[in-house]
């Protein structure tokens, strides 16, 4: 393909709320490469917009301070005069119209998630499908026993009851696999007794399901994982229980939500899943007790992922969702994690959570960019997911980083799939595109979460189909080594754990971006197809050399870095000054 000059995004004004641009004391700075007469910091204090002139520091840098007088402070920058004319810079980018506050940058005095979380790669395990030692004994009456290497039926009345027999001792027996992959946090979907293998219809929160090995199996797993420097979090259902739950069958009416006709509310109208009543002080106390119990010795879980957190406390005219996260957070240990499941726009609900499972701001934009021929339902909408360009994908990811604190972005899980979705391998349609997605996942702001089996190439065209068993005993595919290399990259670079993000070049087939901390700067290039070579001026990169960390070397030509044009491909370089 011909070599052409390509306009970059490196000359645009930039601020992202990361430590490179914002301090804990409210000090903020913005880089404006163009000539500009003034920069004004606009913030909201006690509900009123206020402005203060930023100070020019030289070399395109301007600084100001946001007074941390409220627990949450929204702010953005107004650029005026010179080459810019008149424009606002907020979390969505540079805009030349009056923007709403919803897209502002955000500072908060709320404590962030635990520091260990940012050093992590999470490995999700659906216990019934991971590994079996037989510790659970014989299947229950409701179970439909299946052979380990069978595929799940996926779409039948038997689907919730297909029992493959995975257990917690099976997880412990395969810690070597998880550790060799490089993951250091295990996320277990529900482990309490239930009437299904997914266990989101719990019958009690007081003990571990005997089918998984019981309380002793969890104690052993967390003890052994901790000895290896690994963490373990599990799944808490705050929105509903099963209709066989001891609270429900015991007639504790106050703990559940009833309609005006006296019938109990149920999640999505599924009567086996009665809704919990977050208007009840007693319900709140009990959920705190559950939250706390399993974080304490001898079980010592390291935190919770909360199921359908966005729906907890919400049913028609009842909405106390804003109370759920603070209630749970009050029961955490100082270093415990609290992550919310949220499939949609989490902006109205972020306070109190350390982060979310970032379907809206990561999974969906990556799927629309890298999807192959598989027609995937568009996250609940009655049409197939579209195929969009890299510019649309990057804009969507940026939009969901706007309007929330940077620490919330960093503590959210960057996920390509989960037990509730199609496998990303099936969505991408090929291993090369899968690896581009994994490269994005390991280098985007947020904590990567890998669904067990992705690293072995497991497929699945929808959520239940994706809950396939691990193919233990088969040859380990080369894909595993690529996952291991990318996970190692993620865990060995501060810029990937905590750095800001600045786009360098984006078009239909290419997304190039910088991850930056004061001590390290990395350049990442993701491409979904062969493309025109991208030239980035070394001066704009503020670098003289590009050290290859993953992928192919870049060429240096007449003061430019010329990036590889093959695709699908993913590359990472460290920027240095020789």
C-alpha positions in Angstrom: 0.0 0.0 0.0 1.2 3.5 -0.7 2.9 5.6 2.0 0.8 8.8 2.7 0.9 11.5 5.2 -1.8 10.9 7.8 -3.2 13.5 10.1 -2.8 12.6 13.8 -4.7 13.5 16.9 -1.6 14.3 18.9 -1.9 18.1 18.2 -5.3 18.3 19.9 -5.7 19.7 23.4 -5.7 16.9 26.0 -6.7 16.1 29.6 -8.1 12.8 30.9 -8.4 13.0 34.7 -5.5 10.5 35.2 -2.7 11.2 37.7 -0.7 12.6 34.8 -3.2 15.4 34.5 -5.0 15.6 37.9 -3.9 15.4 41.5 -5.6 14.3 44.7 -5.5 17.9 45.9 -7.6 19.1 43.0 -4.7 20.5 41.0 -5.4 19.9 37.3 -3.5 20.7 34.1 -4.3 20.6 30.4 -1.9 20.4 27.4 -2.8 22.7 24.5 -0.3 22.4 21.6 -2.0 25.2 19.6 -1.7 28.9 20.2 -4.6 30.0 22.5 -5.2 33.3 24.3 -6.7 31.8 27.5 -7.8 28.7 29.2 -10.6 28.8 31.8 -11.4 26.0 34.3 -15.1 25.7 34.7 -16.3 23.6 37.7 -19.6 23.0 39.6 -19.6 23.9 43.3 -22.8 23.5 45.4 -24.8 23.1 42.2 -23.5 26.3 40.6 -21.1 26.7 37.7 -18.0 28.7 38.5 -14.9 29.6 36.5 -11.3 30.4 37.2 -8.5 31.4 34.8 -5.8 28.7 34.3 -2.2 29.7 34.5 0.1 29.3 31.5 3.0 27.1 32.5 4.8 27.1 29.1 5.3 24.5 26.4 1.5 24.2 26.0 0.7 23.4 29.6 -1.9 25.3 31.6 -2.8 24.6 35.3 -5.6 25.4 37.7 -7.2 24.0 40.8 -10.6 22.5 41.5 -11.7 23.2 45.1 -12.8 19.9 46.6 -15.6 21.5 48.5 -18.2 18.8 47.5 -17.8 15.0 47.5 -18.1 15.1 43.7 -16.7 17.9 41.5 -17.5 18.2 37.8 -15.1 20.3 35.7 -14.1 21.1 32.1 -12.0 23.6 30.2 -12.9 26.5 28.0 -10.3 27.4 25.4 -10.5 30.8 23.8 -8.7 32.8 21.1 -5.6 32.0 19.0 -5.8 29.0 16.7 -8.6 27.4 18.7 -11.2 30.2 18.6 -13.7 28.9 21.1 -14.1 25.4 22.3 -14.7 23.3 25.4 -12.6 20.3 26.4 -14.5 17.7 28.4 -14.4 14.0 28.8 -16.0 13.4 25.4 -13.3 15.5 23.7 -13.1 18.9 22.1 -16.6 20.4 21.3 -17.5 23.8 19.8 -21.0 24.0 21.3 -22.2 24.4 24.9 -22.0 20.9 26.4 -24.0 19.4 29.3 -22.3 18.7 32.6 -22.9 15.0 32.2 -19.7 14.7 30.0 -17.5 16.6 32.4 -14.3 15.3 34.0 -15.0 14.3 37.6 -13.0 14.4 40.8 -14.3 12.8 44.0 -13.3 12.6 47.6 -14.8 9.1 47.8 -12.1 6.4 48.5 -11.1 4.5 45.4 -10.9 0.8 45.1 -8.1 -1.2 46.7 -4.6 -0.7 45.3 -4.1 -4.4 44.7 -6.9 -4.4 42.2 -5.1 -2.2 39.7 -2.2 -4.7 39.6 -4.6 -7.5 38.6 -6.0 -9.6 35.8 -9.3 -11.2 36.8 -10.1 -14.8 35.7 -13.8 -15.6 35.8 -14.9 -19.2 36.7 -18.4 -20.6 36.3 -17.8 -23.4 38.8 -20.0 -26.1 37.4 -18.0 -26.0 34.1 -14.4 -25.5 35.2 -13.1 -28.7 36.8 -14.5 -31.6 38.8 -13.0 -33.7 41.5 -16.2 -35.5 42.5 -16.2 -33.6 45.9 -19.8 -32.6 45.4 -21.1 -36.1 45.4 -24.2 -37.2 43.6 -26.3 -34.7 41.6 -29.5 -33.4 43.2 -32.9 -34.3 42.1 -33.3 -31.2 39.9 -30.1 -31.8 38.0 -29.8 -33.1 34.4 -26.4 -34.9 34.6 -24.1 -34.4 31.6 -20.7 -35.9 30.6 -17.8 -33.5 30.9 -17.0 -33.1 27.3 -20.6 -32.8 26.1 -21.7 -29.4 24.9 -24.5 -27.6 26.9 -27.9 -27.8 25.3 -27.9 -24.0 25.5 -31.5 -23.4 24.6 -33.9 -25.9 26.2 -36.0 -26.3 29.3 -33.1 -28.4 30.7 -30.5 -25.6 30.3 -30.5 -24.2 33.9 -30.3 -27.7 35.3 -27.5 -29.2 33.2 -25.0 -30.5 35.8 -21.5 -31.2 34.7 -20.2 -31.5 38.3 -17.5 -28.8 38.6 -16.5 -28.0 42.2 -14.2 -25.7 44.2 -11.6 -28.4 44.8 -11.4 -28.6 41.0 -10.6 -24.9 40.9 -7.9 -25.4 43.5 -6.4 -28.3 41.6 -5.9 -26.1 38.5 -4.4 -23.0 40.2 -1.2 -23.8 38.3 -3.0 -23.2 35.0 -4.4 -19.8 36.2 -1.1 -18.8 37.7 0.9 -19.7 34.5 -1.6 -17.7 32.5 -0.7 -14.7 34.6 -4.1 -14.0 36.1 -4.0 -13.2 39.8 -7.7 -12.7 40.8 -10.3 -15.5 40.6 -13.9 -14.4 40.2 -16.3 -17.2 41.1 -19.9 -16.9 40.0 -22.4 -17.8 42.9 -21.2 -20.4 45.3 -24.3 -20.6 47.5 -26.9 -23.5 47.4 -29.5 -23.0 44.7 -31.9 -24.8 42.4 -29.8 -24.5 39.2 -26.2 -24.8 38.1 -25.9 -21.0 37.5 -26.9 -20.5 41.2 -28.4 -17.1 40.8 -31.5 -18.5 42.5 -29.9 -19.0 45.9 -31.7 -20.9 48.6 -29.5 -19.5 51.4 -26.5 -17.2 51.9 -25.3 -19.0 55.0 -23.2 -21.7 53.5 -21.3 -22.8 50.4 -23.2 -25.3 48.2 -22.2 -28.9 49.2 -22.2 -29.6 45.4 -19.2 -27.4 45.2 -17.5 -29.0 48.2 -19.1 -26.9 51.0 -17.5 -24.4 53.4 -14.3 -26.3 53.8 -13.7 -26.2 50.0 -13.9 -22.4 50.0 -11.7 -22.1 53.0 -9.1 -24.3 51.3 -9.3 -22.5 48.0 -8.9 -19.0 49.5 -6.1 -20.1 51.8 -4.2 -21.8 48.9 -4.8 -18.9 46.5 -3.6 -16.3 49.0 -0.5 -18.3 49.6 0.3 -17.9 45.9 -0.4 -14.2 46.0 -3.8 -14.5 44.3 -7.1 -13.1 45.4 -10.6 -14.6 45.3 -13.9 -12.7 44.8 -17.4 -14.1 44.4 -20.9 -13.2 43.3 -23.6 -11.7 45.5 -27.2 -11.4 44.4 -28.7 -8.2 45.9 -31.6 -7.9 43.5 -33.4 -11.2 44.2 -33.2 -14.7 45.7 -34.7 -18.0 44.5 -38.2 -18.7 45.6 -36.8 -21.6 47.6 -34.6 -19.3 49.7 -35.1 -19.8 53.4 -36.1 -16.1 53.9 -38.9 -16.5 51.3 -40.1 -19.9 52.3 -40.0 -18.8 56.0 -42.6 -16.1 55.3 -40.3 -13.2 56.0 -42.5 -10.9 54.0 -40.7 -7.7 54.9 -37.5 -8.8 53.0 -39.3 -9.0 49.7 -41.2 -6.5 47.5 -44.9 -6.9 47.0 -47.3 -5.1 44.6 -50.5 -3.4 45.5 -52.4 -6.6 44.9 -50.4 -8.4 47.5 -48.4 -10.5 45.0 -44.6 -10.6 45.2 -42.5 -8.8 42.6 -40.1 -10.9 40.6 -37.1 -10.1 38.5 -38.2 -9.7 34.8 -41.5 -11.4 35.9 -39.7 -14.7 36.5 -41.6 -16.0 39.6 -38.8 -18.2 40.7 -36.7 -15.1 41.4 -38.6 -12.8 43.9 -37.3 -9.3 44.3 -35.6 -8.2 47.5 -37.1 -5.2 49.3 -34.4 -2.5 49.7 -36.9 -0.3 51.5 -36.5 -2.6 54.5 -33.9 -1.8 57.2 -33.9 -5.4 58.1 -33.0 -6.5 54.5 -30.2 -4.0 54.5 -28.8 -5.3 57.8 -28.9 -8.9 56.6 -27.2 -8.0 53.3 -24.5 -6.3 55.3 -24.1 -9.4 57.4 -23.8 -11.6 54.4 -21.3 -9.2 52.7 -19.2 -9.1 55.8 -19.3 -12.8 56.8 -17.7 -14.2 53.8 -14.9 -11.5 53.8 -13.8 -12.6 57.2 -11.7 -15.6 58.2 -11.9 -18.5 57.7 -13.4 -17.8 54.2 -11.5 -14.6 53.6 -13.0 -13.6 50.2 -11.4 -10.4 48.8 -14.5 -8.8 47.5 -17.8 -9.1 45.6 -19.1 -8.8 42.1 -22.8 -7.8 42.5 -25.3 -9.3 40.2 -27.6 -7.0 38.2 -26.5 -4.1 40.5 -28.3 -1.6 38.3 -31.7 -3.2 39.0 -31.2 -3.8 42.8 -33.7 -1.6 44.7 -35.6 -0.6 41.5 -39.1 -1.7 40.5 -41.5 0.7 38.9 -42.1 3.6 41.3 -39.6 2.2 43.9 -36.1 3.4 43.4 -33.6 3.2 46.2 -30.7 1.9 44.0 -28.5 4.7 45.2 -28.5 3.2 48.7 -27.3 -0.3 47.6 -23.6 0.3 47.1 -23.1 2.5 50.2 -24.9 -0.1 52.3 -22.6 -2.9 51.0 -19.5 -0.7 51.1 -20.0 0.0 54.8 -19.6 -3.8 55.4 -16.3 -4.2 53.4 -12.8 -4.6 54.8 -10.5 -1.7 54.0 -9.0 -3.6 51.1 -12.1 -5.4 49.8 -13.4 -4.9 46.3 -17.0 -4.0 45.2 -17.7 -4.3 41.4 -21.2 -3.9 39.9 -22.7 -5.8 37.0 -24.1 -3.2 34.7 -24.9 -3.9 31.0 -25.9 -0.4 30.1 -25.1 3.2 30.9 -23.6 3.2 34.4 -23.2 7.0 34.7 -26.3 7.6 36.9 -25.3 4.8 39.3 -21.5 4.9 39.7 -21.2 6.3 43.3 -20.4 3.8 45.9 -19.1 1.2 43.6 -15.4 0.8 43.0 -16.1 0.0 39.3 -18.4 -1.9 37.0 -18.3 -4.7 34.5 -17.7 -2.4 31.5 -20.0 -3.9 28.9 -21.2 -0.5 27.6 -17.8 1.2 27.5 -15.6 -1.6 26.3 -17.3 -4.9 25.3 -19.9 -3.3 23.0 -17.6 -0.9 21.1 -14.9 -3.6 20.7 -17.5 -6.1 19.4 -18.9 -3.6 16.9 -15.4 -3.0 15.6 -14.0 -6.5 15.5 -17.0 -8.7 14.9 -16.9 -11.2 12.1 -19.8 -12.9 10.3 -21.7 -14.1 13.4 -24.9 -12.1 13.9 -24.9 -11.3 17.6 -28.0 -9.8 19.2 -27.3 -6.2 20.0 -27.4 -6.4 23.8 -31.1 -6.8 24.2 -32.2 -4.9 21.1 -34.2 -6.7 18.4 -31.5 -6.5 15.7 -28.1 -7.8 15.1 -25.0 -5.9 16.3 -23.7 -3.6 13.5 -20.2 -3.6 12.2 -18.7 -0.1 12.8 -15.3 1.6 12.3 -12.6 2.2 14.7 -13.6 5.9 14.9 -17.0 4.9 16.3 -15.5 2.4 18.7 -13.0 4.9 20.1 -15.7 7.6 20.4 -17.9 5.2 22.4 -15.1 4.1 24.7 -14.3 7.8 25.3 -17.9 8.7 26.0 -18.1 6.1 28.7 -14.9 7.3 30.3 -16.5 10.8 30.5 -18.7 11.7 33.5 -17.0 9.4 36.0 -13.8 9.7 38.1 -10.7 8.3 36.5 -10.3 5.9 39.4 -13.7 4.5 38.7 -12.5 3.9 35.1 -9.4 2.2 36.3 -11.2 -0.1 38.7 -13.9 -1.2 36.2 -13.5 -4.5 34.5 -12.5 -4.5 30.8 -14.3 -7.5 29.5 -14.5 -9.1 26.1 -17.1 -11.7 27.2 -18.5 -13.4 30.2 -20.8 -16.3 31.2 -23.7 -14.1 30.1 -22.5 -13.4 26.5 -21.3 -15.1 23.4 -17.6 -16.0 23.5 -15.4 -13.3 22.0 -13.7 -15.9 19.8 -17.0 -16.6 18.1 -17.8 -12.9 17.8 -14.5 -12.0 16.3 -14.6 -15.0 13.9 -10.8 -15.6 13.9 -7.9 -15.9 16.2 -6.1 -12.9 14.8 -9.0 -10.6 15.5 -9.5 -12.3 18.9 -5.9 -11.3 19.8 -6.5 -7.7 18.6 -9.3 -7.6 21.1 -7.2 -9.1 23.8 -4.5 -6.6 23.1 -7.1 -3.8 23.5 -8.3 -5.4 26.7 -4.9 -5.6 28.3 -3.9 -2.1 27.4 -7.1 -0.1 28.0 -7.8 1.7 31.2 -9.5 -0.8 33.5 -8.8 -4.2 35.0 -9.0 -7.0 32.4 -11.3 -9.9 33.1 -10.8 -13.1 31.2 -13.6 -15.7 31.1 -12.1 -19.2 31.8 -11.5 -21.0 28.5 -11.0 -17.9 26.3 -7.3 -18.6 26.5 -7.9 -22.1 25.1 -10.1 -20.9 22.2 -13.5 -21.9 23.6 -16.4 -20.8 21.5 -20.1 -20.1 22.1 -22.6 -18.1 20.1 -24.7 -16.9 23.1 -24.4 -16.9 26.9 -25.6 -20.5 27.7 -23.7 -21.9 24.7 -20.6 -20.1 26.0 -20.7 -22.0 29.3 -18.7 -24.9 28.0 -16.5 -27.1 30.1 -12.7 -26.6 30.2 -11.0 -29.1 27.8 -8.6 -30.5 30.4 -6.2 -33.0 28.9 -6.1 -31.5 25.4 -3.0 -29.9 24.0 -2.5 -26.3 25.0 -3.0 -24.2 21.9 -0.5 -21.4 20.8 -3.3 -19.0 21.7 -2.5 -19.6 25.4 1.0 -18.3 25.0 -0.2 -15.1 23.3 -2.7 -14.5 26.2 0.2 -15.1 28.6 2.4 -12.6 26.8 -0.3 -9.9 26.8 -1.2 -10.5 30.4 2.4 -10.3 31.4 2.7 -7.0 29.5 -0.4 -5.7 31.4 0.9 -6.6 34.8 4.5 -5.4 34.3 3.8 -1.8 33.2 2.6 1.0 35.5 1.3 3.0 32.5 -1.2 0.2 31.7 -2.3 -0.2 35.3 -2.7 3.5 36.1 -1.9 5.6 33.1 -4.0 8.1 31.2 -5.1 7.5 27.6 -4.5 9.8 24.6 -5.5 8.8 21.0 -2.8 9.3 18.4 -4.7 8.1 15.3 -8.1 6.6 14.6 -9.8 5.5 11.4 -12.0 2.7 10.2 -9.4 0.0 10.6 -6.9 1.4 13.1 -6.9 2.6 16.7 -3.6 4.0 18.0 -3.2 5.5 21.5 -0.8 6.4 24.2 -0.9 5.2 27.8 1.0 7.6 30.0 2.3 8.1 33.5 5.0 10.6 34.6 7.5 7.8 34.4 6.4 5.7 31.4 4.8 6.3 28.0 3.6 3.4 25.8 2.2 3.5 22.2 -0.4 0.9 21.2 -1.6 0.1 17.8 -4.7 -2.1 17.1 -5.7 -2.9 13.5 -8.5 -5.1 12.3 -7.2 -5.3 8.7 -4.3 -4.4 6.5 -4.2 -0.6 6.3 -2.2 2.4 5.0 0.9 2.8 7.2 0.4 5.3 10.0 3.1 8.0 10.4 3.4 9.7 13.7 5.8 12.6 14.2 8.4 11.8 16.8 8.2 15.4 18.0 4.5 15.0 18.7 5.2 11.7 20.4 8.0 13.5 22.4 10.3 10.5 21.7 13.3 9.6 19.7 13.0 5.8 19.7 10.2 3.1 19.9 11.2 0.0 21.8 9.1 -2.9 20.8 7.3 -4.7 23.7 4.8 -6.7 21.7 4.2 -7.2 17.9 6.5 -5.9 15.2 9.1 -3.1 15.1 8.2 0.4 13.9 10.4 2.2 11.4 11.9 5.6 11.9 11.9 7.8 8.7 12.6 11.5 8.4 11.5 12.3 12.0 8.5 10.1 11.9 7.6 6.7 13.4 6.1 4.6 10.6 3.9 1.9 12.2 3.3 -1.6 10.8 0.6 -1.8 8.2 -0.4 -5.5 8.4 -3.6 -6.6 10.0 -5.4 -7.9 12.0 -2.5 -7.1 14.4 -1.7 -5.6 17.7 1.6 -3.8 18.7 3.0 -2.0 21.8 6.1 0.1 21.9 7.8 2.0 24.8 8.6 5.6 23.9 12.1 6.6 24.9 14.5 9.4 24.2 17.5 7.2 23.4 
